[in-house]
């Protein structure tokens, strides 16, 4: 028993030492201006963000969503990354009111349901994106949608993003693997970053903002 307890203590010390070494290593990477990835999927998402989108000018993000649960997870992820949820300007709120009926659903995150049933997904998504892209208090946008709507329904939204790449825009798709694959392929051909979960988009945006901050200090 004594031998077992001693081995357990040694394992704890060894694990603690590894954790400290990893924290030191992570700090050294930050000081060197190196961004650390958590895996291949994270690296690919980050590459899409840096390659296809402009660097953010601030740390405030806006979320437009079908899913309340996904929106809450996005907010939690943003808070964990030291980001802020954007507060919309009066002009942006006025523009959102054209396609969103309830004031509570015009807040950040924006809930596009059920108003999209009235105005249509294309008009609702495009009006929201245009308003957020024009709002200088919004530095990044995450749009959460269902892939079951098909790639054709995302074409107008892709045109808006293609015509105004003033800030990072990410799309997170929900749906079956087959539906997601089709719409994901279309959006990536349009050079729009697509991630499986909005928390991944938050992480990439945070990494892009961290990169901006690191280079501003050099």
C-alpha positions in Angstrom: 0.0 0.0 0.0 2.8 2.4 0.9 4.5 1.6 -2.4 1.3 2.3 -4.3 0.7 5.6 -2.5 4.3 6.6 -3.2 3.9 5.8 -6.9 0.6 7.8 -7.1 2.4 10.8 -5.5 5.2 10.4 -8.1 2.7 10.3 -10.9 1.0 13.5 -9.6 4.3 15.3 -9.3 5.2 14.1 -12.8 1.9 15.2 -14.3 2.1 18.6 -12.5 5.6 19.0 -13.9 4.3 18.3 -17.4 1.5 20.8 -17.0 4.0 23.5 -15.8 6.3 22.7 -18.7 3.4 23.0 -21.2 2.3 26.3 -19.7 5.9 27.6 -20.0 6.1 26.3 -23.6 2.8 28.0 -24.5 4.0 31.3 -23.0 7.3 31.0 -25.0 5.3 30.5 -28.2 3.2 33.5 -27.5 6.3 35.7 -26.9 7.7 34.5 -30.1 4.6 35.4 -32.0 3.6 31.8 -32.7 0.0 30.6 -32.7 -0.6 27.2 -31.2 -3.1 24.8 -32.7 -5.0 22.1 -30.9 -5.1 19.6 -33.8 -5.5 19.1 -37.5 -9.2 20.3 -37.6 -8.3 23.4 -35.6 -5.3 24.1 -37.9 -7.5 23.8 -41.0 -10.2 26.1 -39.6 -7.5 28.6 -38.6 -5.9 28.5 -42.1 -9.3 29.3 -43.6 -9.8 32.2 -41.4 -6.4 33.7 -42.1 -6.4 32.9 -45.8 -9.9 34.0 -46.7 -10.9 36.7 -44.2 -9.3 40.0 -43.2 -7.9 40.4 -39.7 -10.3 41.8 -37.2 -10.0 45.4 -36.0 -11.3 44.6 -32.5 -12.6 41.8 -30.3 -16.4 42.2 -30.5 -18.4 39.5 -32.3 -22.0 39.1 -33.4 -23.9 35.9 -33.8 -26.9 35.2 -36.0 -28.5 31.8 -35.4 -31.3 29.3 -35.8 -30.2 27.5 -32.6 -30.5 29.0 -29.2 -28.3 26.3 -27.6 -25.5 26.9 -30.1 -25.7 30.6 -29.5 -25.3 30.1 -25.8 -22.3 27.9 -26.4 -20.8 30.5 -28.7 -21.2 33.2 -26.0 -19.6 31.0 -23.4 -16.7 30.3 -25.8 -16.3 34.0 -26.5 -16.2 34.9 -22.8 -13.6 32.1 -22.3 -11.5 33.6 -25.0 -11.6 37.1 -23.6 -13.9 38.4 -26.5 -16.9 40.7 -26.2 -20.4 40.4 -27.6 -21.0 43.4 -29.8 -23.7 46.0 -29.0 -25.5 47.1 -32.1 -25.7 50.7 -33.1 -29.2 52.3 -33.4 -28.9 52.3 -37.2 -28.1 48.5 -37.1 -31.1 47.8 -34.9 -33.3 49.8 -37.2 -32.1 47.7 -40.2 -32.5 44.5 -38.3 -36.1 45.4 -37.4 -37.0 45.2 -41.1 -36.6 41.4 -41.0 -36.8 40.6 -37.2 -40.1 41.4 -35.6 -39.4 40.9 -31.9 -37.0 43.3 -30.1 -35.6 40.5 -28.0 -34.6 38.5 -31.1 -32.7 41.5 -32.5 -30.2 41.5 -29.6 -26.9 39.7 -29.9 -27.2 36.8 -30.6 -29.8 37.5 -33.3 -32.5 34.8 -33.6 -33.6 34.6 -37.2 -36.5 32.2 -36.4 -39.5 32.4 -36.9 -39.1 35.6 -39.0 -37.3 33.8 -41.8 -40.5 31.9 -42.3 -42.2 35.3 -43.2 -39.4 37.0 -45.1 -37.6 33.9 -46.5 -34.2 32.7 -45.5 -32.4 34.5 -48.3 -33.7 38.0 -47.5 -33.5 37.5 -43.8 -29.9 36.3 -43.8 -28.7 38.9 -46.3 -30.3 41.9 -44.5 -28.8 40.8 -41.2 -25.3 40.3 -42.7 -25.4 43.6 -44.5 -26.4 45.4 -41.3 -23.7 43.7 -39.3 -21.0 44.2 -42.0 -21.7 48.0 -41.9 -21.7 48.3 -38.2 -18.2 49.5 -37.1 -18.9 48.2 -33.6 -19.0 44.6 -34.9 -15.6 43.1 -35.6 -16.5 39.6 -36.5 -19.7 37.6 -37.5 -20.7 34.0 -36.9 -23.7 32.7 -38.8 -25.3 29.4 -37.6 -27.6 27.7 -40.1 -29.0 24.4 -41.1 -27.4 22.7 -44.1 -30.7 21.1 -45.0 -31.7 24.4 -46.6 -29.3 23.5 -49.4 -26.5 25.4 -51.1 -28.9 27.4 -53.3 -30.3 29.2 -50.3 -26.8 30.2 -49.2 -25.9 31.7 -52.6 -27.3 35.2 -51.9 -25.6 35.3 -48.5 -22.3 34.2 -50.2 -22.7 37.1 -52.6 -23.0 39.6 -49.8 -19.9 38.2 -48.1 -18.0 38.1 -51.3 -18.9 41.8 -52.0 -17.9 43.0 -48.5 -14.9 41.3 -46.9 -14.4 44.1 -44.4 -14.4 41.8 -41.3 -14.2 38.0 -40.6 -17.4 36.0 -41.3 -17.7 32.4 -40.3 -20.5 29.9 -41.0 -21.4 26.9 -38.8 -23.7 24.3 -40.3 -26.0 21.9 -38.6 -27.5 18.9 -40.3 -26.8 15.4 -41.6 -23.3 14.6 -42.8 -24.4 14.5 -46.4 -26.3 17.9 -46.3 -23.4 19.5 -44.5 -20.8 18.2 -47.0 -22.7 19.7 -50.0 -23.3 23.1 -48.5 -19.8 23.2 -46.9 -18.2 22.5 -50.3 -20.1 25.3 -51.9 -19.2 27.9 -49.2 -15.5 26.9 -49.2 -15.4 27.4 -53.0 -16.7 30.9 -52.2 -13.8 31.2 -49.8 -16.0 31.4 -46.7 -14.7 29.6 -43.6 -17.1 26.8 -42.5 -16.7 25.0 -39.2 -18.7 22.2 -37.6 -19.4 24.0 -34.4 -19.6 27.8 -33.7 -17.2 27.5 -30.8 -14.5 26.6 -33.4 -15.3 29.9 -35.2 -15.0 31.8 -31.9 -11.6 30.1 -31.3 -10.3 31.0 -34.8 -11.5 34.6 -34.5 -9.8 34.9 -31.0 -6.6 33.5 -32.6 -6.8 36.1 -35.4 -7.3 38.9 -32.9 -4.5 37.6 -30.7 -2.3 37.7 -33.8 -3.2 41.4 -34.4 -2.4 42.2 -30.8 0.9 40.4 -30.9 2.0 42.2 -34.1 0.9 45.6 -32.8 3.4 45.2 -29.9 6.3 44.5 -32.2 
